[in-house]
Amino acid sequence: MTDAPRPNDPATAQTTCDDVQRLGELLAARHACISITTFEECYALQVLNEVAIERGTNLRVWSVTVGMRDGALAGAPPVPDTDHPAAALFSLTRDRVIPMGITVMLDLCGHLRDERTLRAFREAVDARSAAGDTIVLIDQCPDLPPAVRAIAARFELSYPDERELEQIIRATLRKLNDERRITVDVTRATLSAMLRNLRGLTRRQAAQVIASCVCDDRRLDANDINHMLAHKRQALGSDGLLEYVEAPVSIDDVGGLSKLKLWLKRRQDALSDEAMRFGLDAPRGVLMLGVQGAGKSLAAKAVATAWQRPLLRMDVGALYDRYIGESERRLRDALRQAEQMAPIVLWIDEIEKGFASAASQSSDGGLSKRMFGALLTWMQERAAPVFLIATANDIEALPPELLRKGRFDEIFFVDLPSPEARRAIFAIHLKKRKRDAKSFDLDALVEASDGFSGAEIEQAVLAGLHDAFALRAELSTGHVLKALRESPPLSVTMREKIEALREWSKGRCVPAD
């Protein structure tokens, strides 16, 4: 049985006034049907309850386990013989004494695959609309039949803002303390950091993350900031769309990319309030083109490190779904969630693979073009401080609209590392394997690695380590040189393609190094 929303439930401790207002406007516009796709059913019901109170109208709630009942009263008895969806819809159509109001139907979507139930639904919508009512569908699945999508107005619940998240923290801690005493040692600065880490989560997810941090030691303090981030990664990892990526601790852990580093340093203060008062807009994004394995992914991490922002990677491949309209919704949800988590760095790796069909005659019914159009619109109109980094290997597969000036603050070309960059890369990877770079002939390694990418240099160090370990010897310059000689670089096996890419980048891109 689905009870009326509970005011003391931490996950629904407070509604967002914006949700109540926006939903009220849809009802005032006399929409016959409204569709809400969400996992936060209790919160959606609470919003509808507040809207019904504000409008002075009745609220009815139907579910297949209970039937139709008064949604404003917890534990209200159901209307007899209305548990079957077709029977409930038939009663909405034929019963002339049902008072005006809002009818909420929970998880009806799956039942509408039955043609008789679908027919009963359409008749019920017409009948209640004529009476001035609205039918609201709350489902976890957005797969509505075309006939329903044609008449249903889509409504998206907001993510909680920092004010609401603070209320959720307080409500969750009160509930936990009632069960068993807990200790709270949180300064205002610590609370602000916690609120930033909770942004982008749903109300229920936020309450669960707080409870998970407290359950072990019955304490909430500054040490739980990183715990919150870890739990948040788990919560966001469930849908596979946005993934946290660990960035290097220091920008010094990134070899080469000197011009990119200088560009980042000059714009680091542009994120401050002082810069906004000066008239500067926050940097919006960069496009990284270049040789495969040359360090574009590392460049994305360099941005997050230099600006001390969380780095999230969007899996474009996971956006595509077999259901009509679902792919577009998943993209909107991912971008919306990124905005709620701002300020962040959002990384779209190998963007040309996700939207390749948008650059040509697509065989996917125009899905790639619609998805790409939605991304371009978001890039142009977003107001949240989300810095977008897109990386690409194949310029021919990129839609030309993406390369137009104004889409990104700058387009960088990441070439194979220079001798100075290769020296730094060797030193970094030797240090990561607990070796002193001064014990190696870096001049010989730099000369032997001409044409190697950063990724190939790392693999040469690893291969040398394997050889040394097999011989039960200490790693030496000779082991790494041997690995370099035995593995030809990509610049040799794909020389023509790389030269063409370099030629194209001249005058079009800024060298990253």
C-alpha positions as CSV (number, residue, x, y, z in Angstrom):
1,M,0.0,0.0,0.0
2,T,1.3,3.5,-0.9
3,D,0.6,5.8,2.0
4,A,0.3,9.5,1.8
5,P,3.7,11.3,2.0
6,R,5.1,11.5,5.5
7,P,6.3,15.0,6.6
8,N,8.9,13.5,8.8
9,D,10.5,11.3,6.1
10,P,14.0,12.8,5.6
11,A,13.8,12.1,1.9
12,T,10.7,14.3,1.6
13,A,11.4,16.7,4.4
14,Q,10.7,19.7,2.4
15,T,9.3,20.3,-1.1
16,T,10.8,22.8,-3.5
17,C,8.5,25.7,-4.0
18,D,9.5,25.8,-7.7
19,D,8.1,22.3,-8.2
20,V,4.8,23.2,-6.6
21,Q,4.6,26.4,-8.6
22,R,5.5,24.8,-11.9
23,L,3.1,21.9,-11.4
24,G,0.4,24.3,-10.3
25,E,0.8,26.2,-13.6
26,L,0.4,23.0,-15.6
27,L,-2.9,22.3,-13.8
28,A,-4.1,25.8,-14.2
29,A,-3.5,25.5,-17.9
30,R,-6.1,22.6,-17.9
31,H,-3.8,19.9,-19.2
32,A,-5.9,16.7,-19.4
33,C,-2.9,14.5,-18.5
34,I,0.5,15.0,-16.9
35,S,3.3,12.5,-16.9
36,I,6.0,12.4,-14.1
37,T,8.8,9.9,-14.6
38,T,10.7,9.5,-11.3
39,F,12.0,7.2,-8.6
40,E,11.0,9.7,-6.0
41,E,7.4,8.7,-5.8
42,C,6.9,9.9,-2.2
43,Y,8.2,13.4,-3.1
44,A,6.1,13.6,-6.2
45,L,3.0,12.7,-4.1
46,Q,4.0,15.4,-1.6
47,V,4.3,18.0,-4.3
48,L,0.9,17.0,-5.7
49,N,-0.7,17.1,-2.2
50,E,0.6,20.7,-1.7
51,V,-0.7,21.7,-5.1
52,A,-4.1,20.3,-4.3
53,I,-4.2,22.1,-0.9
54,E,-3.2,25.4,-2.6
55,R,-5.9,25.0,-5.3
56,G,-8.5,23.8,-2.8
57,T,-9.2,20.7,-4.8
58,N,-9.4,16.9,-4.1
59,L,-6.6,14.5,-4.6
60,R,-7.2,10.8,-5.5
61,V,-4.4,8.2,-5.7
62,W,-4.7,4.8,-7.5
63,S,-2.3,1.8,-7.3
64,V,-2.8,-1.8,-8.4
65,T,-2.3,-3.1,-4.9
66,V,-4.9,-0.8,-3.2
67,G,-7.2,0.7,-5.8
68,M,-8.6,4.2,-5.7
69,R,-8.5,6.1,-2.4
70,D,-8.4,9.6,-1.0
71,G,-4.8,10.7,-1.4
72,A,-4.9,13.5,1.3
73,L,-5.7,11.1,4.1
74,A,-3.1,8.5,5.2
75,G,-4.7,5.1,5.4
76,A,-8.0,6.2,3.8
77,P,-10.1,3.2,2.7
78,P,-10.0,2.4,-1.0
79,V,-13.0,2.5,-3.3
80,P,-14.3,-1.1,-3.7
81,D,-13.4,-3.0,-6.8
82,T,-11.0,-0.4,-8.3
83,D,-7.7,-2.3,-7.9
84,H,-7.7,-3.5,-11.5
85,P,-6.6,-0.6,-13.8
86,A,-9.4,-1.0,-16.3
87,A,-12.0,-1.0,-13.5
88,A,-10.5,2.1,-11.9
89,L,-10.4,3.9,-15.3
90,F,-14.0,2.8,-16.0
91,S,-15.1,4.3,-12.7
92,L,-13.5,7.6,-13.6
93,T,-15.4,7.6,-16.9
94,R,-18.8,6.5,-15.7
95,D,-19.1,7.7,-12.1
96,R,-20.7,11.1,-12.2
97,V,-20.5,11.7,-8.5
98,I,-16.7,11.8,-8.3
99,P,-15.8,15.2,-7.1
100,M,-13.5,17.5,-9.1
101,G,-9.8,17.2,-8.5
102,I,-6.5,15.5,-9.4
103,T,-6.3,11.8,-10.0
104,V,-2.9,10.3,-9.5
105,M,-2.2,6.8,-11.0
106,L,0.9,5.0,-9.9
107,D,2.8,2.7,-12.2
108,L,0.1,2.6,-14.8
109,C,2.5,2.6,-17.7
110,G,3.0,-1.2,-17.8
111,H,-0.7,-1.9,-17.8
112,L,-1.3,0.3,-20.8
113,R,0.2,-2.3,-23.1
114,D,-3.2,-4.0,-22.8
115,E,-5.3,-2.5,-25.6
116,R,-8.5,-2.6,-23.5
117,T,-6.9,-0.8,-20.6
118,L,-5.4,1.8,-23.0
119,R,-8.8,2.4,-24.5
120,A,-10.3,2.8,-21.0
121,F,-7.5,5.3,-20.1
122,R,-8.2,7.5,-23.2
123,E,-11.9,7.6,-22.4
124,A,-11.2,8.4,-18.7
125,V,-8.9,11.3,-19.7
126,D,-11.6,12.7,-22.0
127,A,-14.3,12.3,-19.3
128,R,-12.2,13.9,-16.5
129,S,-11.0,16.6,-18.7
130,A,-14.6,17.6,-19.6
131,A,-15.2,17.8,-15.8
132,G,-12.2,20.1,-15.4
133,D,-9.9,17.4,-13.8
134,T,-6.4,16.2,-14.6
135,I,-5.0,12.7,-14.5
136,V,-1.4,12.5,-13.4
137,L,0.8,9.5,-14.2
138,I,3.7,8.7,-11.8
139,D,5.9,6.0,-13.3
140,Q,9.5,4.8,-13.0
141,C,9.5,3.9,-16.7
142,P,8.9,6.6,-19.4
143,D,7.8,4.1,-22.1
144,L,4.3,5.5,-22.6
145,P,2.3,4.4,-25.7
146,P,2.3,7.0,-28.5
147,A,-1.4,7.7,-27.9
148,V,-0.6,8.7,-24.3
149,R,2.5,10.7,-25.1
150,A,0.5,12.7,-27.6
151,I,-1.8,14.0,-24.8
152,A,0.5,13.9,-21.7
153,A,2.4,17.0,-20.6
154,R,5.8,16.0,-19.3
155,F,6.8,17.3,-15.9
156,E,10.3,16.9,-14.4
157,L,10.9,17.1,-10.7
158,S,13.9,19.3,-9.6
159,Y,16.9,18.1,-7.8
160,P,17.2,19.5,-4.2
161,D,19.1,22.7,-3.9
162,E,21.5,23.5,-1.1
163,R,18.8,24.9,1.1
164,E,16.7,21.8,0.8
165,L,19.7,19.5,1.2
166,E,20.5,21.2,4.5
167,Q,16.9,20.4,5.6
168,I,17.4,16.8,4.6
169,I,20.6,16.6,6.5
170,R,19.0,17.9,9.7
171,A,15.9,15.7,9.3
172,T,18.0,12.6,8.7
173,L,20.2,13.3,11.7
174,R,17.2,13.9,13.9
175,K,15.7,10.6,12.9
176,L,19.0,8.7,13.4
177,N,19.5,10.4,16.8
178,D,16.0,9.3,17.9
179,E,17.0,5.7,17.2
180,R,20.4,5.9,18.9
181,R,22.4,8.9,20.0
182,I,24.8,10.4,17.5
183,T,27.5,13.1,17.8
184,V,27.5,16.0,15.3
185,D,30.7,18.2,15.0
186,V,30.2,20.3,11.9
187,T,31.3,23.9,11.3
188,R,29.6,26.1,8.7
189,A,32.5,25.5,6.3
190,T,32.3,21.8,6.7
191,L,28.5,21.9,6.1
192,S,29.0,23.9,2.9
193,A,31.5,21.3,1.7
194,M,29.0,18.5,2.5
195,L,26.2,20.3,0.7
196,R,28.4,20.7,-2.4
197,N,29.2,16.9,-2.3
198,L,25.5,16.1,-2.1
199,R,24.4,18.2,-5.0
200,G,23.1,16.2,-8.0
201,L,21.6,13.5,-5.8
202,T,17.9,12.9,-5.4
203,R,16.3,13.5,-2.0
204,R,16.2,9.8,-1.1
205,Q,19.8,9.3,-2.3
206,A,21.0,12.3,-0.2
207,A,19.3,10.9,2.9
208,Q,20.8,7.5,2.3
209,V,24.3,8.9,1.8
210,I,24.1,10.8,5.1
211,A,22.8,7.7,7.0
212,S,25.7,5.6,5.5
213,C,28.3,8.1,6.7
214,V,26.9,8.1,10.3
215,C,26.0,4.4,10.7
216,D,29.5,3.1,11.5
217,D,30.8,5.5,14.2
218,R,27.5,7.3,15.1
219,R,29.3,10.6,14.3
220,L,29.2,13.3,11.6
221,D,32.2,15.5,11.2
222,A,34.7,16.8,8.7
223,N,36.1,13.3,8.2
224,D,32.8,12.4,6.5
225,I,33.3,14.8,3.6
226,N,35.3,12.2,1.6
227,H,33.0,9.4,2.7
228,M,30.1,11.3,1.3
229,L,31.9,11.7,-2.0
230,A,32.6,7.9,-2.1
231,H,29.0,7.1,-1.3
232,K,27.9,9.6,-3.9
233,R,30.0,7.9,-6.6
234,Q,28.3,4.6,-5.8
235,A,24.8,6.3,-6.0
236,L,25.6,7.9,-9.4
237,G,27.3,4.9,-10.8
238,S,24.1,2.9,-10.8
239,D,22.8,4.4,-14.1
240,G,26.2,4.4,-15.8
241,L,25.8,7.8,-17.3
242,L,28.0,10.0,-15.1
243,E,31.1,8.6,-13.6
244,Y,33.5,10.1,-11.2
245,V,37.1,10.1,-12.4
246,E,40.1,10.4,-10.0
247,A,42.3,13.3,-11.1
248,P,46.0,13.7,-10.3
249,V,46.7,15.3,-6.9
250,S,49.1,17.9,-8.5
251,I,49.3,19.5,-11.9
252,D,53.0,18.5,-11.8
253,D,51.9,14.9,-12.3
254,V,50.9,15.8,-15.8
255,G,53.9,15.9,-18.2
256,G,54.0,18.4,-21.1
257,L,50.9,20.4,-22.2
258,S,52.7,23.6,-21.2
259,K,50.4,26.0,-23.3
260,L,47.3,24.3,-21.9
261,K,48.6,24.7,-18.4
262,L,49.3,28.4,-19.0
263,W,45.8,28.8,-20.5
264,L,44.3,27.2,-17.4
265,K,46.4,29.2,-15.0
266,R,45.3,32.5,-16.6
267,R,41.6,31.5,-16.3
268,Q,41.7,30.0,-12.9
269,D,40.7,33.3,-11.2
270,A,38.0,33.8,-13.8
271,L,35.8,31.5,-11.7
272,S,35.7,33.9,-8.8
273,D,33.1,36.5,-7.8
274,E,35.6,39.2,-8.3
275,A,36.0,38.2,-12.0
276,M,32.2,38.3,-12.4
277,R,32.1,41.8,-11.0
278,F,34.9,42.7,-13.4
279,G,32.6,41.6,-16.3
280,L,34.2,38.2,-17.1
281,D,32.1,35.2,-17.9
282,A,33.2,31.8,-16.4
283,P,35.1,29.6,-18.9
284,R,32.7,27.2,-20.6
285,G,34.8,24.5,-22.2
286,V,37.5,23.3,-24.5
287,L,37.7,20.7,-27.3
288,M,40.7,18.5,-27.4
289,L,41.7,17.0,-30.7
290,G,44.8,15.0,-31.4
291,V,46.7,11.8,-31.7
292,Q,45.4,8.7,-30.0
293,G,47.2,8.1,-26.7
294,A,48.9,11.5,-26.8
295,G,47.3,12.6,-23.5
296,K,43.9,14.1,-24.2
297,S,42.4,12.2,-21.3
298,L,45.2,13.3,-19.1
299,A,44.5,16.9,-20.2
300,A,40.9,16.5,-19.0
301,K,42.3,15.5,-15.6
302,A,44.7,18.4,-15.7
303,V,41.8,20.9,-15.9
304,A,40.1,19.3,-12.9
305,T,43.3,19.3,-11.0
306,A,44.3,22.9,-11.8
307,W,40.9,24.3,-10.9
308,Q,40.2,21.8,-8.0
309,R,36.9,20.8,-9.4
310,P,35.3,17.3,-9.4
311,L,35.7,15.5,-12.8
312,L,32.8,13.5,-14.2
313,R,32.9,11.5,-17.4
314,M,29.8,11.0,-19.5
315,D,29.5,7.7,-21.2
316,V,27.8,8.7,-24.4
317,G,27.4,5.0,-25.5
318,A,25.2,4.4,-22.4
319,L,22.8,7.2,-23.4
320,Y,21.4,5.2,-26.3
321,D,18.4,3.1,-25.6
322,R,16.1,0.9,-27.7
323,Y,13.0,2.7,-26.5
324,I,11.8,5.7,-28.6
325,G,12.4,8.9,-26.7
326,E,14.4,7.2,-23.9
327,S,17.8,8.2,-25.3
328,E,16.9,11.9,-25.4
329,R,15.6,11.7,-21.9
330,R,18.7,10.1,-20.6
331,L,20.9,12.8,-22.2
332,R,18.6,15.5,-20.7
333,D,18.8,13.8,-17.3
334,A,22.6,13.5,-17.4
335,L,23.1,17.2,-18.4
336,R,20.6,18.3,-15.8
337,Q,22.3,16.3,-13.1
338,A,25.7,17.8,-14.1
339,E,24.2,21.2,-13.7
340,Q,22.9,20.4,-10.3
341,M,26.4,19.2,-9.2
342,A,28.1,22.3,-10.5
343,P,30.8,23.6,-10.3
344,I,32.3,20.6,-12.0
345,V,34.4,19.6,-15.1
346,L,32.3,17.4,-17.4
347,W,34.3,15.2,-19.7
348,I,32.9,13.6,-22.9
349,D,35.5,11.2,-24.2
350,E,35.7,10.4,-27.9
351,I,32.7,12.6,-28.6
352,E,32.8,11.7,-32.3
353,K,31.8,8.1,-31.6
354,G,28.7,9.1,-29.7
355,F,27.5,11.6,-32.3
356,A,29.2,10.3,-35.5
357,S,25.9,9.8,-37.4
358,A,25.0,13.5,-36.9
359,A,27.7,14.4,-39.4
360,S,26.2,12.3,-42.2
361,Q,23.1,10.6,-43.5
362,S,22.2,8.6,-40.4
363,S,20.7,5.2,-40.4
364,D,19.2,5.6,-36.9
365,G,16.1,7.5,-37.8
366,G,17.7,10.8,-37.0
367,L,18.4,9.9,-33.3
368,S,22.0,11.0,-33.4
369,K,21.1,14.3,-34.9
370,R,18.4,14.9,-32.3
371,M,20.8,14.0,-29.5
372,F,23.6,16.2,-31.0
373,G,21.2,19.1,-31.4
374,A,20.1,18.7,-27.7
375,L,23.8,18.8,-26.7
376,L,24.5,21.9,-28.8
377,T,21.5,23.7,-27.3
378,W,22.6,22.9,-23.8
379,M,26.2,24.1,-24.6
380,Q,24.8,27.4,-25.8
381,E,22.2,28.1,-23.1
382,R,23.5,26.5,-19.9
383,A,24.0,29.0,-17.0
384,A,25.4,26.6,-14.4
385,P,29.3,26.6,-14.0
386,V,29.9,23.3,-15.8
387,F,33.2,23.3,-17.7
388,L,32.9,21.0,-20.7
389,I,35.8,19.1,-22.1
390,A,35.3,17.1,-25.2
391,T,38.0,14.9,-26.7
392,A,38.2,13.4,-30.2
393,N,40.6,11.4,-32.3
394,D,38.8,11.5,-35.7
395,I,38.1,15.0,-37.0
396,E,36.4,13.7,-40.1
397,A,33.6,12.1,-38.0
398,L,33.0,15.4,-36.1
399,P,29.9,17.3,-37.1
400,P,31.0,20.7,-38.4
401,E,28.7,22.6,-36.0
402,L,30.8,21.4,-33.1
403,L,33.9,23.1,-34.5
404,R,32.2,26.5,-35.0
405,K,33.7,29.3,-33.0
406,G,31.8,30.0,-29.8
407,R,30.9,26.4,-29.0
408,F,34.1,26.2,-27.0
409,D,36.4,28.8,-25.4
410,E,39.3,27.1,-27.3
411,I,40.2,24.1,-29.5
412,F,43.5,22.5,-28.5
413,F,45.5,20.1,-30.6
414,V,47.3,17.5,-28.4
415,D,50.3,16.3,-30.5
416,L,52.9,13.6,-29.7
417,P,55.1,14.9,-26.8
418,S,58.1,17.0,-27.4
419,P,61.6,16.0,-26.1
420,E,61.0,18.1,-23.0
421,A,57.6,16.6,-22.4
422,R,58.9,13.1,-22.9
423,R,61.6,13.7,-20.3
424,A,58.9,14.9,-17.8
425,I,56.7,11.9,-18.7
426,F,59.6,9.4,-18.1
427,A,60.3,11.1,-14.8
428,I,56.7,10.9,-13.7
429,H,56.2,7.2,-14.5
430,L,59.5,6.2,-13.0
431,K,58.5,8.1,-9.8
432,K,55.1,6.4,-9.8
433,R,57.0,3.0,-9.8
434,K,59.2,4.2,-6.8
435,R,62.3,4.7,-9.0
436,D,64.6,7.8,-8.9
437,A,64.7,9.3,-12.4
438,K,68.3,10.6,-11.7
439,S,69.4,6.9,-11.8
440,F,68.4,6.6,-15.4
441,D,69.9,8.0,-18.6
442,L,66.9,10.2,-19.5
443,D,68.8,11.7,-22.6
444,A,69.0,8.2,-24.1
445,L,65.4,7.4,-23.2
446,V,64.1,10.7,-24.7
447,E,66.0,10.1,-28.0
448,A,64.9,6.5,-28.3
449,S,61.2,7.5,-27.6
450,D,60.9,10.0,-30.5
451,G,57.4,9.6,-32.0
452,F,56.1,7.8,-28.9
453,S,52.9,9.0,-27.2
454,G,52.6,9.4,-23.4
455,A,50.6,6.2,-23.1
456,E,53.3,4.3,-25.1
457,I,56.1,5.7,-22.9
458,E,54.2,4.5,-19.8
459,Q,53.8,1.0,-21.4
460,A,57.6,0.9,-22.1
461,V,58.3,1.6,-18.5
462,L,55.9,-1.1,-17.4
463,A,57.4,-3.6,-20.0
464,G,60.9,-2.8,-18.7
465,L,59.7,-3.5,-15.1
466,H,58.3,-6.9,-16.2
467,D,61.6,-7.8,-17.9
468,A,63.6,-6.7,-14.8
469,F,61.4,-8.6,-12.4
470,A,61.6,-11.8,-14.5
471,L,65.4,-11.6,-14.4
472,R,65.2,-10.7,-10.7
473,A,67.2,-7.5,-11.5
474,E,66.7,-3.9,-10.7
475,L,65.1,-1.8,-13.4
476,S,67.7,0.0,-15.6
477,T,67.8,2.3,-18.6
478,G,68.6,-0.8,-20.7
479,H,65.4,-2.5,-19.8
480,V,63.3,0.5,-20.9
481,L,65.3,1.0,-24.1
482,K,64.8,-2.6,-25.0
483,A,61.0,-2.2,-24.5
484,L,61.0,0.9,-26.7
485,R,62.9,-0.8,-29.5
486,E,60.6,-3.9,-29.5
487,S,57.4,-2.0,-29.8
488,P,57.0,0.4,-32.7
489,P,54.8,3.5,-31.9
490,L,51.5,4.4,-33.4
491,S,53.3,7.3,-35.2
492,V,55.0,4.6,-37.4
493,T,52.0,2.3,-37.9
494,M,49.6,5.2,-38.7
495,R,52.1,7.7,-40.0
496,E,49.9,9.0,-42.9
497,K,46.8,9.5,-40.7
498,I,48.8,11.4,-38.0
499,E,50.5,13.6,-40.6
500,A,47.1,14.5,-42.1
501,L,45.7,15.3,-38.6
502,R,48.7,17.5,-37.9
503,E,48.3,19.3,-41.2
504,W,44.6,19.9,-40.6
505,S,45.3,21.4,-37.1
506,K,47.6,24.1,-38.4
507,G,45.7,27.4,-38.1
508,R,42.6,25.7,-36.7
509,C,43.8,24.7,-33.2
510,V,46.0,25.9,-30.4
511,P,48.9,23.5,-29.7
512,A,48.5,22.1,-26.2
513,D,52.3,22.0,-25.8
